[in-house]
Amino acid sequence: MSGKRVAVVTVAFAAALAAIADLAWATAVATPGYRFSPSVSSQTYVVTLIASTVLVVGLAIAASLHIVSIGHAMDELDQRIAGIRRSARAEMQSAASAVGTDRDVEDELDDILGAMERDVALVEVRPSPAIFVPAAAAMQDARGLLRELVSERLAVLRGVSGVRWAIAPAIAAAIIFGAIASVMLPAVDGFALQNFQLNAAFILFLAYGWPVLVAWAVTAIAVSRHIKPL
């Protein structure tokens, strides 16, 4: 559901900016005398460059803070998985009749954790007292718990990816605004005057597109906040 929401938000705001860009170009071309002085152009590009930089940094910080909060849930799951795995193996190895069972236990636990171990290594945790139960029950409980925890861990990883995808389009749009300003700022006294229609189109686009960009950033943060660790 969060992926569909992110896609809808991205398409909607990208379409709005594209419409503003088209209208800005049409206005600049339709009015040949529509010029902006170098001072006005310079102020517009400077403000846009500073504001877009601040927006990119703010979005990156917001995403990082949320990812860190999700990471705490992942660390907790890693510790629980490692503890259950260690306790189950210790119990099975301590059983008197486990001569031929230890290898089966190892294989079973490795099968359950195989998918996760291909992506990320399990963390080491400090030894803690193990709760011993009969061997068959220990194996059954460990198998069920490990499968559940690995499933939860995969959900956490999807949450981290979802936060990144929710914020990335707005960051990309802000970078585009900053790139336009950084390219045009040094040329306000030369290229911008000679190509006044292009300069006018850029200024109109930045002026009318900025509220849309801010709304996009706020919406992206709101959408990412709905992505929970589990």
N, C-alpha and C positions, 0 to 999 in steps of 0.2 A: 504494500500500500504506500509506504514512504517513497519508494522508487517512482511510482506513478505520480505522486504529488510533486516530487522534484521535477519530473519531466514536464508536467503541466505548467509549473511556475517558470521554468526555464524558457519554454516555448512562448508563453504569454509575454514575458518581459522582453525577450529577444525580438519578437514581432513588433512590440510597441516601439522599441528603439529603431528598428528597421523602418517603420512608418515615419518616425520623426526624421530620420536621415533622408528619406525620400522627399518629404515635404520641405526640409531645409534646402536641399539641392534645387527643387523646383522653384522655391521662392527666390533663391539667389540667381538663378538663370533668368527668371521672368522679369527681374528688375535690374537692368544693366547698370544703373547708377547706384546700386545698393552697396556702398562701401563702408568699411570701418576704419577709423584712423589707427595708426600704429599704436597709440597709447591705449585705446580701447581693446585692440587685439592683444596687446601685451598683458594687460590686466586680466583679460579673460583666460588666457593660456596659463598665466602664473597661478591664478586661483584654482583653475582646473587641475593643474599638475600637483599642487599641494594637497588639494582635497582628495584627489584620487589616490595619492600615496597614503594619506591617513586612512582612507576607506579600506585599501588593500591590507594595511597592517591591522586595522581593527577586525576585519573579517578573519584574517589568519589567526589572531589571538583568540577570537570567539570560538573558532573551530578547534584550536589546540586545547583550550580549557575543557571543552566538552569531550574531546577524545581522551584527555587525561582522566576525566571522571569515569569514562567507559573502561579505560585501562585498569583502574582499580578493581573493577569487577572481574576482568580477565586474570589479574594476578591472584585474586582469591580463588578463582576456578583452578588455576594452575596448581596452587598449593593443595587444594582439596583432591585433585586428581593424583598428584604425586603421593600424598599421604595414603589414599585408599590403595593405590597400587603397591606401595611398600608394605602396608599392613597385610594385604591379602597374600603377598608372596611370603612374608615372614610366617604367617599362620600355616600356610600349606607346607612350607619347608620344615616347620617344627612338628608336624604330624608324624607319628611313628610309622605309619603305613604309606608314606608319601614317596616311596622310592621311585616309582615310575610315574608319579603324578606331577612332580615338580616341573618337568619339561612341558607337560600338557598345560599347566597353569601359565608358564611363561608364554607359550604360544597363544593361549587364549587372550591373555592380557595384551600381548603385542598386536593381535588382530584387532582388538577393540580400539587400541590407540594408534594403529598404523596410519590412518588417514591424517590424524593430527600431527604425528611426529614427522610426516613428510613436509609439513608447512612450518612448524616451529618446535623448538626443543622444549622439553619439560623443564621447569625450574627446579632448583634444589631447595629443599626446605629443611629446617632444623629438625632433628629427631624428636618425636613425640611418642608418648606411650601408646602402644597398639592395643586395641580391644579384641581379644581372642574369642572366637566362636567356633563351633564345629566346622570341620574342613569343607564339607559340602555346602553348608549354609554360607560360609565365608566366600566361597567361589561364586555362588549364585548372587549374593548381595554385591560383591565387587563388580561382577559383570554388569548387573543392572545399573549400579551407580555410575560406573565409568561411561557407559553408553549415554546415560542422561547428561552427565557433566560435559562430555565431548560435544554432544548436541548443543548444549547451552553455550559452549565456547565458540562454536561455529556461528551461533547467532550473534555473539558479541563481536566477532570479526566482521560480520555483515553490517553491524551497527556502525563500526568505525568507518567502513567503506561508504556507508550511507551518509554520514556526516560530511565526509570529504566531497562527495558528489553534490551534496546540497549547497555547499559554500563555493565550490570551484567555479561555476558559471558566473556568479556575481563578481568574483575576484577577476576573472578573465575580462568581463565587461569594464571594470574599473581600470584594468591595465590598458585596455584599448583607449579609453578616455585620456589616460595619462600619456600614452604614446602619441596621440594626436597633438596634445599640448606641447610635448617635448620636441616634436619635429617642427611645429609651426612657430614656436616661441623665438628661436634665433632668426627667423625669416620675416618678422613683422615689418621690417623696413625695406625689404627687397622683394622676395618672392611673393609675399602676401599682397603687396601693392600691385604687382604685375598680374597676379592671378586673383584679383579681388573677389571674383565669383566663388572660387573654391574656398577662399578665406572666409567669406560671408557664410557659405554653407557650413563650414566647420564651426564657426561661432554660434550660429543658430542651432546646430545640432547639439553642441555642448550645453548651451543655455537651456534649451527645452528638454534635453535628454537627461540632465542631471537629476531632477526630481524623480524621474523613472528609475534611474540607477540607485538612488537612495532607497526608494521603495523596494526595489529588488533585493538590496542588501538586507533590509529589515525583514523582509519575507523569508529570505534564505536562512537567516538566523532563527526565525520562529519555526520554520520547518525542521531544521536540524535539532532543535530542542525537543521535538516530539520523538526523536529517535532515541529509544531507551536501550540500556545495556542488554536487557533480557526481555 
